[in-house]
Every structure is written in structure tokens, then in C-alpha cells.
Amino acid sequence: MEIKCPNCLKIFNPDKKCERLILKMIKKNQKLAVIECSICYKDIIVNPLDLLSIINNKKEETVLYCPVCKDGIIEHIKDETEDFYGCGECGNVWETIDSIKSLIEVV
């Protein structure tokens, strides 16, 4: 189970105690957990139910964070009338995934 810290923007694996807490909260259908980042040691808020799909599918989905605000997650919006990628946090919109990737800085 990997979690991306919104403070230091690093991905970390929670320790066993934290992982047990998250699994316990998933069983209780709780939607808020405060855990400590094992890299920057700051408290972060996670929704354990968001991690449920990763646990159930035994795979990790690629999450693309907004290159503009750095906080939002890019979602693909597609229906009968619309087809675009957008950030729910800052409201930026892109027509293609390639236009987003061109904005991402490689470190």
C-alpha cells in the first residue's frame, strides 16, 4: 500500500501499525484517517476507502496530480457530450493527456 504525502509530495509505505489502522477503518466503512508521513513526519489525512480499490484489485492505479496547483488529481471526464481531462481542485481543463504530460516537470 503506497500513499503520496501532500506535504512533501513523496510516496511512502505506511508502517505495519498504520496499515492495520487503515484496514480496520476500511472494514468499518470510515472515511477519514490521520496518519504520519514516514518521510517528512507531518500528519496527513487520507480516505481509507480510496485505498480500498488498490487493496481489492491488488494493483496500483496511476494517479496524475495537477501540474498547475500540485494538489488536485486529474480526472478523465467522458460522456455523450464531453471528453476532457480536468483538475477538480483548481478547475484547469486539458483536451488530451499529452497536453498535461508536457507540463509535468521531470525531476
PDB file as gemmi writes it, atoms N, CA and C in Angstrom:
CRYST1    1.000    1.000    1.000  90.00  90.00  90.00 P 1                      
ATOM      1  N   MET A   1       0.861  -1.170   0.000  1.00  0.00           N  
ATOM      2  CA  MET A   1       0.000   0.000   0.000  1.00  0.00           C  
ATOM      3  C   MET A   1       0.905   1.230   0.000  1.00  0.00           C  
ATOM      4  N   GLU A   2       0.773   2.059  -1.018  1.00  0.00           N  
ATOM      5  CA  GLU A   2       1.571   3.268  -1.112  1.00  0.00           C  
ATOM      6  C   GLU A   2       0.668   4.488  -0.986  1.00  0.00           C  
ATOM      7  N   ILE A   3       1.170   5.508  -0.318  1.00  0.00           N  
ATOM      8  CA  ILE A   3       0.426   6.748  -0.115  1.00  0.00           C  
ATOM      9  C   ILE A   3       1.329   7.903  -0.509  1.00  0.00           C  
ATOM     10  N   LYS A   4       0.760   8.878  -1.223  1.00  0.00           N  
ATOM     11  CA  LYS A   4       1.529  10.061  -1.591  1.00  0.00           C  
ATOM     12  C   LYS A   4       1.228  11.161  -0.590  1.00  0.00           C  
ATOM     13  N   CYS A   5       2.279  11.668   0.044  1.00  0.00           N  
ATOM     14  CA  CYS A   5       2.135  12.719   1.037  1.00  0.00           C  
ATOM     15  C   CYS A   5       1.882  14.053   0.330  1.00  0.00           C  
ATOM     16  N   PRO A   6       0.817  14.771   0.704  1.00  0.00           N  
ATOM     17  CA  PRO A   6       0.555  16.066   0.082  1.00  0.00           C  
ATOM     18  C   PRO A   6       1.508  17.167   0.566  1.00  0.00           C  
ATOM     19  N   ASN A   7       2.253  16.900   1.630  1.00  0.00           N  
ATOM     20  CA  ASN A   7       3.195  17.894   2.152  1.00  0.00           C  
ATOM     21  C   ASN A   7       4.542  17.838   1.432  1.00  0.00           C  
ATOM     22  N   CYS A   8       5.165  16.673   1.424  1.00  0.00           N  
ATOM     23  CA  CYS A   8       6.490  16.536   0.807  1.00  0.00           C  
ATOM     24  C   CYS A   8       6.412  15.989  -0.618  1.00  0.00           C  
ATOM     25  N   LEU A   9       5.206  15.543  -1.039  1.00  0.00           N  
ATOM     26  CA  LEU A   9       4.944  15.003  -2.378  1.00  0.00           C  
ATOM     27  C   LEU A   9       5.727  13.725  -2.675  1.00  0.00           C  
ATOM     28  N   LYS A  10       6.149  13.027  -1.636  1.00  0.00           N  
ATOM     29  CA  LYS A  10       6.859  11.753  -1.795  1.00  0.00           C  
ATOM     30  C   LYS A  10       5.888  10.610  -1.528  1.00  0.00           C  
ATOM     31  N   ILE A  11       6.158   9.481  -2.148  1.00  0.00           N  
ATOM     32  CA  ILE A  11       5.341   8.286  -1.943  1.00  0.00           C  
ATOM     33  C   ILE A  11       6.007   7.427  -0.879  1.00  0.00           C  
ATOM     34  N   PHE A  12       5.198   6.967   0.079  1.00  0.00           N  
ATOM     35  CA  PHE A  12       5.744   6.140   1.155  1.00  0.00           C  
ATOM     36  C   PHE A  12       4.817   4.977   1.443  1.00  0.00           C  
ATOM     37  N   ASN A  13       5.380   3.951   2.062  1.00  0.00           N  
ATOM     38  CA  ASN A  13       4.610   2.804   2.538  1.00  0.00           C  
ATOM     39  C   ASN A  13       4.375   2.991   4.031  1.00  0.00           C  
ATOM     40  N   PRO A  14       3.127   2.953   4.472  1.00  0.00           N  
ATOM     41  CA  PRO A  14       2.874   3.098   5.904  1.00  0.00           C  
ATOM     42  C   PRO A  14       3.446   1.923   6.684  1.00  0.00           C  
ATOM     43  N   ASP A  15       3.806   2.182   7.937  1.00  0.00           N  
ATOM     44  CA  ASP A  15       4.319   1.101   8.770  1.00  0.00           C  
ATOM     45  C   ASP A  15       3.178   0.127   9.099  1.00  0.00           C  
ATOM     46  N   LYS A  16       3.511  -0.992   9.690  1.00  0.00           N  
ATOM     47  CA  LYS A  16       2.520  -2.051   9.948  1.00  0.00           C  
ATOM     48  C   LYS A  16       1.385  -1.565  10.850  1.00  0.00           C  
ATOM     49  N   LYS A  17       1.711  -0.755  11.851  1.00  0.00           N  
ATOM     50  CA  LYS A  17       0.686  -0.247  12.766  1.00  0.00           C  
ATOM     51  C   LYS A  17      -0.310   0.628  12.003  1.00  0.00           C  
ATOM     52  N   CYS A  18       0.202   1.501  11.163  1.00  0.00           N  
ATOM     53  CA  CYS A  18      -0.641   2.393  10.370  1.00  0.00           C  
ATOM     54  C   CYS A  18      -1.461   1.602   9.359  1.00  0.00           C  
ATOM     55  N   GLU A  19      -0.856   0.615   8.755  1.00  0.00           N  
ATOM     56  CA  GLU A  19      -1.564  -0.219   7.784  1.00  0.00           C  
ATOM     57  C   GLU A  19      -2.720  -0.969   8.451  1.00  0.00           C  
ATOM     58  N   ARG A  20      -2.490  -1.483   9.659  1.00  0.00           N  
ATOM     59  CA  ARG A  20      -3.562  -2.165  10.397  1.00  0.00           C  
ATOM     60  C   ARG A  20      -4.703  -1.198  10.701  1.00  0.00           C  
ATOM     61  N   LEU A  21      -4.352   0.058  11.067  1.00  0.00           N  
ATOM     62  CA  LEU A  21      -5.368   1.070  11.345  1.00  0.00           C  
ATOM     63  C   LEU A  21      -6.206   1.340  10.098  1.00  0.00           C  
ATOM     64  N   ILE A  22      -5.552   1.486   8.959  1.00  0.00           N  
ATOM     65  CA  ILE A  22      -6.268   1.751   7.709  1.00  0.00           C  
ATOM     66  C   ILE A  22      -7.180   0.590   7.350  1.00  0.00           C  
ATOM     67  N   LEU A  23      -6.695  -0.632   7.461  1.00  0.00           N  
ATOM     68  CA  LEU A  23      -7.522  -1.808   7.150  1.00  0.00           C  
ATOM     69  C   LEU A  23      -8.717  -1.916   8.099  1.00  0.00           C  
ATOM     70  N   LYS A  24      -8.499  -1.583   9.356  1.00  0.00           N  
ATOM     71  CA  LYS A  24      -9.579  -1.598  10.350  1.00  0.00           C  
ATOM     72  C   LYS A  24     -10.644  -0.558   9.988  1.00  0.00           C  
ATOM     73  N   MET A  25     -10.191   0.617   9.560  1.00  0.00           N  
ATOM     74  CA  MET A  25     -11.125   1.680   9.190  1.00  0.00           C  
ATOM     75  C   MET A  25     -11.902   1.330   7.927  1.00  0.00           C  
ATOM     76  N   ILE A  26     -11.261   0.621   7.001  1.00  0.00           N  
ATOM     77  CA  ILE A  26     -11.956   0.188   5.780  1.00  0.00           C  
ATOM     78  C   ILE A  26     -13.085  -0.776   6.147  1.00  0.00           C  
ATOM     79  N   LYS A  27     -12.814  -1.700   7.071  1.00  0.00           N  
ATOM     80  CA  LYS A  27     -13.849  -2.656   7.486  1.00  0.00           C  
ATOM     81  C   LYS A  27     -15.036  -1.947   8.126  1.00  0.00           C  
ATOM     82  N   LYS A  28     -14.763  -0.827   8.818  1.00  0.00           N  
ATOM     83  CA  LYS A  28     -15.831  -0.073   9.483  1.00  0.00           C  
ATOM     84  C   LYS A  28     -16.453   0.977   8.571  1.00  0.00           C  
ATOM     85  N   ASN A  29     -15.991   1.052   7.315  1.00  0.00           N  
ATOM     86  CA  ASN A  29     -16.501   2.000   6.332  1.00  0.00           C  
ATOM     87  C   ASN A  29     -16.269   3.450   6.764  1.00  0.00           C  
ATOM     88  N   GLN A  30     -15.198   3.708   7.491  1.00  0.00           N  
ATOM     89  CA  GLN A  30     -14.867   5.064   7.922  1.00  0.00           C  
ATOM     90  C   GLN A  30     -14.122   5.782   6.808  1.00  0.00           C  
ATOM     91  N   LYS A  31     -14.332   7.089   6.718  1.00  0.00           N  
ATOM     92  CA  LYS A  31     -13.829   7.844   5.577  1.00  0.00           C  
ATOM     93  C   LYS A  31     -12.725   8.832   5.912  1.00  0.00           C  
ATOM     94  N   LEU A  32     -12.181   8.794   7.099  1.00  0.00           N  
ATOM     95  CA  LEU A  32     -11.151   9.765   7.457  1.00  0.00           C  
ATOM     96  C   LEU A  32     -10.132   9.132   8.400  1.00  0.00           C  
ATOM     97  N   ALA A  33      -8.882   9.227   8.017  1.00  0.00           N  
ATOM     98  CA  ALA A  33      -7.796   8.747   8.873  1.00  0.00           C  
ATOM     99  C   ALA A  33      -6.673   9.776   8.851  1.00  0.00           C  
ATOM    100  N   VAL A  34      -6.118  10.044  10.004  1.00  0.00           N  
ATOM    101  CA  VAL A  34      -4.966  10.927  10.099  1.00  0.00           C  
ATOM    102  C   VAL A  34      -3.763  10.045  10.395  1.00  0.00           C  
ATOM    103  N   ILE A  35      -2.801  10.056   9.491  1.00  0.00           N  
ATOM    104  CA  ILE A  35      -1.602   9.254   9.665  1.00  0.00           C  
ATOM    105  C   ILE A  35      -0.382  10.144   9.507  1.00  0.00           C  
ATOM    106  N   GLU A  36       0.758   9.622   9.891  1.00  0.00           N  
ATOM    107  CA  GLU A  36       2.001  10.381   9.795  1.00  0.00           C  
ATOM    108  C   GLU A  36       2.821   9.909   8.595  1.00  0.00           C  
ATOM    109  N   CYS A  37       3.294  10.871   7.811  1.00  0.00           N  
ATOM    110  CA  CYS A  37       4.179  10.545   6.694  1.00  0.00           C  
ATOM    111  C   CYS A  37       5.503  10.053   7.267  1.00  0.00           C  
ATOM    112  N   SER A  38       5.974   8.919   6.778  1.00  0.00           N  
ATOM    113  CA  SER A  38       7.216   8.363   7.302  1.00  0.00           C  
ATOM    114  C   SER A  38       8.454   9.040   6.709  1.00  0.00           C  
ATOM    115  N   ILE A  39       8.253  10.012   5.825  1.00  0.00           N  
ATOM    116  CA  ILE A  39       9.378  10.732   5.235  1.00  0.00           C  
ATOM    117  C   ILE A  39       9.540  12.116   5.873  1.00  0.00           C  
ATOM    118  N   CYS A  40       8.448  12.917   5.873  1.00  0.00           N  
ATOM    119  CA  CYS A  40       8.544  14.281   6.427  1.00  0.00           C  
ATOM    120  C   CYS A  40       7.988  14.377   7.849  1.00  0.00           C  
ATOM    121  N   TYR A  41       7.351  13.317   8.336  1.00  0.00           N  
ATOM    122  CA  TYR A  41       6.802  13.206   9.689  1.00  0.00           C  
ATOM    123  C   TYR A  41       5.681  14.202   9.985  1.00  0.00           C  
ATOM    124  N   LYS A  42       5.010  14.690   8.955  1.00  0.00           N  
ATOM    125  CA  LYS A  42       3.855  15.554   9.143  1.00  0.00           C  
ATOM    126  C   LYS A  42       2.605  14.704   9.058  1.00  0.00           C  
ATOM    127  N   ASP A  43       1.563  15.134   9.761  1.00  0.00           N  
ATOM    128  CA  ASP A  43       0.288  14.431   9.708  1.00  0.00           C  
ATOM    129  C   ASP A  43      -0.391  14.700   8.374  1.00  0.00           C  
ATOM    130  N   ILE A  44      -1.001  13.651   7.836  1.00  0.00           N  
ATOM    131  CA  ILE A  44      -1.767  13.793   6.601  1.00  0.00           C  
ATOM    132  C   ILE A  44      -3.111  13.109   6.783  1.00  0.00           C  
ATOM    133  N   ILE A  45      -4.080  13.553   6.005  1.00  0.00           N  
ATOM    134  CA  ILE A  45      -5.423  12.989   6.059  1.00  0.00           C  
ATOM    135  C   ILE A  45      -5.615  12.122   4.823  1.00  0.00           C  
ATOM    136  N   VAL A  46      -6.048  10.899   5.030  1.00  0.00           N  
ATOM    137  CA  VAL A  46      -6.343  10.004   3.916  1.00  0.00           C  
ATOM    138  C   VAL A  46      -7.752   9.451   4.086  1.00  0.00           C  
ATOM    139  N   ASN A  47      -8.353   9.105   2.971  1.00  0.00           N  
ATOM    140  CA  ASN A  47      -9.625   8.410   2.988  1.00  0.00           C  
ATOM    141  C   ASN A  47      -9.318   6.933   2.777  1.00  0.00           C  
ATOM    142  N   PRO A  48      -9.438   6.107   3.806  1.00  0.00           N  
ATOM    143  CA  PRO A  48      -9.120   4.689   3.665  1.00  0.00           C  
ATOM    144  C   PRO A  48      -9.911   3.996   2.572  1.00  0.00           C  
ATOM    145  N   LEU A  49     -11.115   4.483   2.294  1.00  0.00           N  
ATOM    146  CA  LEU A  49     -11.925   3.861   1.253  1.00  0.00           C  
ATOM    147  C   LEU A  49     -11.341   4.125  -0.127  1.00  0.00           C  
ATOM    148  N   ASP A  50     -10.581   5.215  -0.297  1.00  0.00           N  
ATOM    149  CA  ASP A  50      -9.891   5.455  -1.560  1.00  0.00           C  
ATOM    150  C   ASP A  50      -8.816   4.401  -1.786  1.00  0.00           C  
ATOM    151  N   LEU A  51      -8.243   3.912  -0.725  1.00  0.00           N  
ATOM    152  CA  LEU A  51      -7.202   2.893  -0.817  1.00  0.00           C  
ATOM    153  C   LEU A  51      -7.790   1.506  -1.028  1.00  0.00           C  
ATOM    154  N   LEU A  52      -9.085   1.363  -0.800  1.00  0.00           N  
ATOM    155  CA  LEU A  52      -9.748   0.065  -0.910  1.00  0.00           C  
ATOM    156  C   LEU A  52      -9.627  -0.525  -2.305  1.00  0.00           C  
ATOM    157  N   SER A  53      -9.755   0.311  -3.343  1.00  0.00           N  
ATOM    158  CA  SER A  53      -9.674  -0.226  -4.698  1.00  0.00           C  
ATOM    159  C   SER A  53      -8.281  -0.766  -4.980  1.00  0.00           C  
ATOM    160  N   ILE A  54      -7.279  -0.146  -4.420  1.00  0.00           N  
ATOM    161  CA  ILE A  54      -5.909  -0.629  -4.606  1.00  0.00           C  
ATOM    162  C   ILE A  54      -5.745  -1.977  -3.904  1.00  0.00           C  
ATOM    163  N   ILE A  55      -6.294  -2.096  -2.709  1.00  0.00           N  
ATOM    164  CA  ILE A  55      -6.165  -3.338  -1.946  1.00  0.00           C  
ATOM    165  C   ILE A  55      -6.954  -4.462  -2.623  1.00  0.00           C  
ATOM    166  N   ASN A  56      -8.202  -4.166  -3.040  1.00  0.00           N  
ATOM    167  CA  ASN A  56      -9.046  -5.199  -3.652  1.00  0.00           C  
ATOM    168  C   ASN A  56      -8.510  -5.672  -4.991  1.00  0.00           C  
ATOM    169  N   ASN A  57      -8.001  -4.758  -5.793  1.00  0.00           N  
ATOM    170  CA  ASN A  57      -7.527  -5.128  -7.121  1.00  0.00           C  
ATOM    171  C   ASN A  57      -6.097  -5.642  -7.109  1.00  0.00           C  
ATOM    172  N   LYS A  58      -5.417  -5.511  -6.003  1.00  0.00           N  
ATOM    173  CA  LYS A  58      -4.022  -5.941  -5.888  1.00  0.00           C  
ATOM    174  C   LYS A  58      -3.146  -5.272  -6.948  1.00  0.00           C  
ATOM    175  N   LYS A  59      -3.533  -4.067  -7.317  1.00  0.00           N  
ATOM    176  CA  LYS A  59      -2.734  -3.308  -8.263  1.00  0.00           C  
ATOM    177  C   LYS A  59      -2.840  -1.844  -7.892  1.00  0.00           C  
ATOM    178  N   GLU A  60      -1.928  -1.076  -8.384  1.00  0.00           N  
ATOM    179  CA  GLU A  60      -1.960   0.347  -8.123  1.00  0.00           C  
ATOM    180  C   GLU A  60      -2.384   1.064  -9.385  1.00  0.00           C  
ATOM    181  N   GLU A  61      -3.300   1.989  -9.236  1.00  0.00           N  
ATOM    182  CA  GLU A  61      -3.716   2.791 -10.357  1.00  0.00           C  
ATOM    183  C   GLU A  61      -2.807   4.012 -10.430  1.00  0.00           C  
ATOM    184  N   THR A  62      -2.502   4.435 -11.635  1.00  0.00           N  
ATOM    185  CA  THR A  62      -1.673   5.604 -11.802  1.00  0.00           C  
ATOM    186  C   THR A  62      -2.496   6.833 -11.465  1.00  0.00           C  
ATOM    187  N   VAL A  63      -1.967   7.640 -10.567  1.00  0.00           N  
ATOM    188  CA  VAL A  63      -2.612   8.885 -10.181  1.00  0.00           C  
ATOM    189  C   VAL A  63      -1.789  10.014 -10.768  1.00  0.00           C  
ATOM    190  N   LEU A  64      -2.454  10.894 -11.488  1.00  0.00           N  
ATOM    191  CA  LEU A  64      -1.775  12.018 -12.105  1.00  0.00           C  
ATOM    192  C   LEU A  64      -2.187  13.282 -11.372  1.00  0.00           C  
ATOM    193  N   TYR A  65      -1.229  13.888 -10.652  1.00  0.00           N  
ATOM    194  CA  TYR A  65      -1.506  15.116  -9.919  1.00  0.00           C  
ATOM    195  C   TYR A  65      -1.419  16.307 -10.855  1.00  0.00           C  
ATOM    196  N   CYS A  66      -2.213  17.313 -10.583  1.00  0.00           N  
ATOM    197  CA  CYS A  66      -2.295  18.504 -11.422  1.00  0.00           C  
ATOM    198  C   CYS A  66      -0.942  19.214 -11.473  1.00  0.00           C  
ATOM    199  N   PRO A  67      -0.427  19.480 -12.669  1.00  0.00           N  
ATOM    200  CA  PRO A  67       0.854  20.168 -12.787  1.00  0.00           C  
ATOM    201  C   PRO A  67       0.750  21.664 -12.482  1.00  0.00           C  
ATOM    202  N   VAL A  68      -0.457  22.189 -12.364  1.00  0.00           N  
ATOM    203  CA  VAL A  68      -0.645  23.618 -12.094  1.00  0.00           C  
ATOM    204  C   VAL A  68      -0.725  23.880 -10.591  1.00  0.00           C  
ATOM    205  N   CYS A  69      -1.707  23.263  -9.914  1.00  0.00           N  
ATOM    206  CA  CYS A  69      -1.887  23.537  -8.480  1.00  0.00           C  
ATOM    207  C   CYS A  69      -1.134  22.558  -7.588  1.00  0.00           C  
ATOM    208  N   LYS A  70      -0.702  21.427  -8.128  1.00  0.00           N  
ATOM    209  CA  LYS A  70       0.053  20.386  -7.416  1.00  0.00           C  
ATOM    210  C   LYS A  70      -0.758  19.646  -6.353  1.00  0.00           C  
ATOM    211  N   ASP A  71      -2.025  20.042  -6.119  1.00  0.00           N  
ATOM    212  CA  ASP A  71      -2.846  19.396  -5.094  1.00  0.00           C  
ATOM    213  C   ASP A  71      -3.924  18.505  -5.683  1.00  0.00           C  
ATOM    214  N   GLY A  72      -4.516  18.923  -6.790  1.00  0.00           N  
ATOM    215  CA  GLY A  72      -5.630  18.202  -7.380  1.00  0.00           C  
ATOM    216  C   GLY A  72      -5.190  16.971  -8.146  1.00  0.00           C  
ATOM    217  N   ILE A  73      -6.125  16.084  -8.346  1.00  0.00           N  
ATOM    218  CA  ILE A  73      -5.878  14.866  -9.116  1.00  0.00           C  
ATOM    219  C   ILE A  73      -6.620  15.007 -10.441  1.00  0.00           C  
ATOM    220  N   ILE A  74      -5.926  14.697 -11.532  1.00  0.00           N  
ATOM    221  CA  ILE A  74      -6.511  14.809 -12.857  1.00  0.00           C  
ATOM    222  C   ILE A  74      -7.493  13.657 -13.076  1.00  0.00           C  
ATOM    223  N   GLU A  75      -8.681  14.006 -13.522  1.00  0.00           N  
ATOM    224  CA  GLU A  75      -9.722  13.021 -13.817  1.00  0.00           C  
ATOM    225  C   GLU A  75     -10.081  13.107 -15.298  1.00  0.00           C  
ATOM    226  N   HIS A  76     -10.385  11.962 -15.903  1.00  0.00           N  
ATOM    227  CA  HIS A  76     -10.845  11.939 -17.288  1.00  0.00           C  
ATOM    228  C   HIS A  76     -12.359  11.987 -17.270  1.00  0.00           C  
ATOM    229  N   ILE A  77     -12.918  13.041 -17.856  1.00  0.00           N  
ATOM    230  CA  ILE A  77     -14.363  13.224 -17.911  1.00  0.00           C  
ATOM    231  C   ILE A  77     -14.812  12.906 -19.335  1.00  0.00           C  
ATOM    232  N   LYS A  78     -15.665  11.890 -19.450  1.00  0.00           N  
ATOM    233  CA  LYS A  78     -16.125  11.492 -20.784  1.00  0.00           C  
ATOM    234  C   LYS A  78     -17.571  11.039 -20.690  1.00  0.00           C  
ATOM    235  N   ASP A  79     -18.409  11.689 -21.502  1.00  0.00           N  
ATOM    236  CA  ASP A  79     -19.788  11.245 -21.644  1.00  0.00           C  
ATOM    237  C   ASP A  79     -20.243  11.535 -23.071  1.00  0.00           C  
ATOM    238  N   GLU A  80     -21.543  11.592 -23.303  1.00  0.00           N  
ATOM    239  CA  GLU A  80     -22.052  11.779 -24.659  1.00  0.00           C  
ATOM    240  C   GLU A  80     -21.632  13.117 -25.269  1.00  0.00           C  
ATOM    241  N   THR A  81     -21.482  14.141 -24.435  1.00  0.00           N  
ATOM    242  CA  THR A  81     -21.211  15.489 -24.958  1.00  0.00           C  
ATOM    243  C   THR A  81     -19.815  16.005 -24.659  1.00  0.00           C  
ATOM    244  N   GLU A  82     -19.120  15.412 -23.709  1.00  0.00           N  
ATOM    245  CA  GLU A  82     -17.820  15.948 -23.294  1.00  0.00           C  
ATOM    246  C   GLU A  82     -16.756  14.856 -23.244  1.00  0.00           C  
ATOM    247  N   ASP A  83     -15.526  15.263 -23.511  1.00  0.00           N  
ATOM    248  CA  ASP A  83     -14.374  14.372 -23.407  1.00  0.00           C  
ATOM    249  C   ASP A  83     -13.144  15.241 -23.131  1.00  0.00           C  
ATOM    250  N   PHE A  84     -12.759  15.327 -21.844  1.00  0.00           N  
ATOM    251  CA  PHE A  84     -11.625  16.158 -21.470  1.00  0.00           C  
ATOM    252  C   PHE A  84     -11.010  15.645 -20.169  1.00  0.00           C  
ATOM    253  N   TYR A  85      -9.876  16.201 -19.804  1.00  0.00           N  
ATOM    254  CA  TYR A  85      -9.207  15.914 -18.547  1.00  0.00           C  
ATOM    255  C   TYR A  85      -9.264  17.180 -17.710  1.00  0.00           C  
ATOM    256  N   GLY A  86      -9.574  17.039 -16.433  1.00  0.00           N  
ATOM    257  CA  GLY A  86      -9.693  18.227 -15.602  1.00  0.00           C  
ATOM    258  C   GLY A  86      -9.234  17.994 -14.181  1.00  0.00           C  
ATOM    259  N   CYS A  87      -8.879  19.094 -13.539  1.00  0.00           N  
ATOM    260  CA  CYS A  87      -8.494  19.092 -12.128  1.00  0.00           C  
ATOM    261  C   CYS A  87      -9.660  19.628 -11.320  1.00  0.00           C  
ATOM    262  N   GLY A  88     -10.161  18.837 -10.414  1.00  0.00           N  
ATOM    263  CA  GLY A  88     -11.277  19.254  -9.568  1.00  0.00           C  
ATOM    264  C   GLY A  88     -10.882  20.278  -8.531  1.00  0.00           C  
ATOM    265  N   GLU A  89      -9.596  20.398  -8.248  1.00  0.00           N  
ATOM    266  CA  GLU A  89      -9.123  21.331  -7.224  1.00  0.00           C  
ATOM    267  C   GLU A  89      -9.042  22.759  -7.762  1.00  0.00           C  
ATOM    268  N   CYS A  90      -8.388  22.950  -8.904  1.00  0.00           N  
ATOM    269  CA  CYS A  90      -8.179  24.309  -9.430  1.00  0.00           C  
ATOM    270  C   CYS A  90      -9.028  24.615 -10.660  1.00  0.00           C  
ATOM    271  N   GLY A  91      -9.650  23.600 -11.259  1.00  0.00           N  
ATOM    272  CA  GLY A  91     -10.543  23.824 -12.377  1.00  0.00           C  
ATOM    273  C   GLY A  91      -9.892  23.858 -13.748  1.00  0.00           C  
ATOM    274  N   ASN A  92      -8.582  23.620 -13.839  1.00  0.00           N  
ATOM    275  CA  ASN A  92      -7.926  23.603 -15.145  1.00  0.00           C  
ATOM    276  C   ASN A  92      -8.425  22.427 -15.972  1.00  0.00           C  
ATOM    277  N   VAL A  93      -8.494  22.642 -17.302  1.00  0.00           N  
ATOM    278  CA  VAL A  93      -9.016  21.638 -18.226  1.00  0.00           C  
ATOM    279  C   VAL A  93      -8.023  21.454 -19.370  1.00  0.00           C  
ATOM    280  N   TRP A  94      -7.847  20.202 -19.810  1.00  0.00           N  
ATOM    281  CA  TRP A  94      -6.980  19.866 -20.940  1.00  0.00           C  
ATOM    282  C   TRP A  94      -7.749  18.947 -21.875  1.00  0.00           C  
ATOM    283  N   GLU A  95      -7.468  19.065 -23.155  1.00  0.00           N  
ATOM    284  CA  GLU A  95      -8.151  18.230 -24.146  1.00  0.00           C  
ATOM    285  C   GLU A  95      -7.557  16.832 -24.240  1.00  0.00           C  
ATOM    286  N   THR A  96      -6.231  16.723 -24.051  1.00  0.00           N  
ATOM    287  CA  THR A  96      -5.585  15.413 -24.183  1.00  0.00           C  
ATOM    288  C   THR A  96      -4.656  15.161 -23.009  1.00  0.00           C  
ATOM    289  N   ILE A  97      -4.343  13.902 -22.778  1.00  0.00           N  
ATOM    290  CA  ILE A  97      -3.409  13.537 -21.724  1.00  0.00           C  
ATOM    291  C   ILE A  97      -1.998  14.007 -22.070  1.00  0.00           C  
ATOM    292  N   ASP A  98      -1.677  14.045 -23.356  1.00  0.00           N  
ATOM    293  CA  ASP A  98      -0.348  14.509 -23.771  1.00  0.00           C  
ATOM    294  C   ASP A  98      -0.131  15.977 -23.438  1.00  0.00           C  
ATOM    295  N   SER A  99      -1.197  16.790 -23.505  1.00  0.00           N  
ATOM    296  CA  SER A  99      -1.055  18.203 -23.168  1.00  0.00           C  
ATOM    297  C   SER A  99      -0.770  18.392 -21.681  1.00  0.00           C  
ATOM    298  N   ILE A 100      -1.226  17.454 -20.846  1.00  0.00           N  
ATOM    299  CA  ILE A 100      -0.931  17.516 -19.412  1.00  0.00           C  
ATOM    300  C   ILE A 100       0.507  17.070 -19.168  1.00  0.00           C  
ATOM    301  N   LYS A 101       0.882  15.974 -19.803  1.00  0.00           N  
ATOM    302  CA  LYS A 101       2.225  15.425 -19.598  1.00  0.00           C  
ATOM    303  C   LYS A 101       3.303  16.398 -20.031  1.00  0.00           C  
ATOM    304  N   SER A 102       3.025  17.250 -21.002  1.00  0.00           N  
ATOM    305  CA  SER A 102       4.019  18.223 -21.441  1.00  0.00           C  
ATOM    306  C   SER A 102       4.285  19.280 -20.380  1.00  0.00           C  
ATOM    307  N   LEU A 103       3.363  19.442 -19.419  1.00  0.00           N  
ATOM    308  CA  LEU A 103       3.531  20.425 -18.349  1.00  0.00           C  
ATOM    309  C   LEU A 103       4.247  19.865 -17.127  1.00  0.00           C  
ATOM    310  N   ILE A 104       4.350  18.547 -17.055  1.00  0.00           N  
ATOM    311  CA  ILE A 104       4.940  17.910 -15.878  1.00  0.00           C  
ATOM    312  C   ILE A 104       6.454  18.033 -15.928  1.00  0.00           C  
ATOM    313  N   GLU A 105       7.003  18.520 -14.817  1.00  0.00           N  
ATOM    314  CA  GLU A 105       8.460  18.660 -14.727  1.00  0.00           C  
ATOM    315  C   GLU A 105       9.080  17.316 -14.364  1.00  0.00           C  
ATOM    316  N   VAL A 106      10.138  16.969 -15.033  1.00  0.00           N  
ATOM    317  CA  VAL A 106      10.855  15.746 -14.722  1.00  0.00           C  
ATOM    318  C   VAL A 106      11.967  16.102 -13.747  1.00  0.00           C  
ATOM    319  N   VAL A 107      11.975  15.406 -12.602  1.00  0.00           N  
ATOM    320  CA  VAL A 107      12.971  15.702 -11.568  1.00  0.00           C  
ATOM    321  C   VAL A 107      14.070  14.664 -11.604  1.00  0.00           C  
TER     322      VAL A 107                                                      
END                                                                             
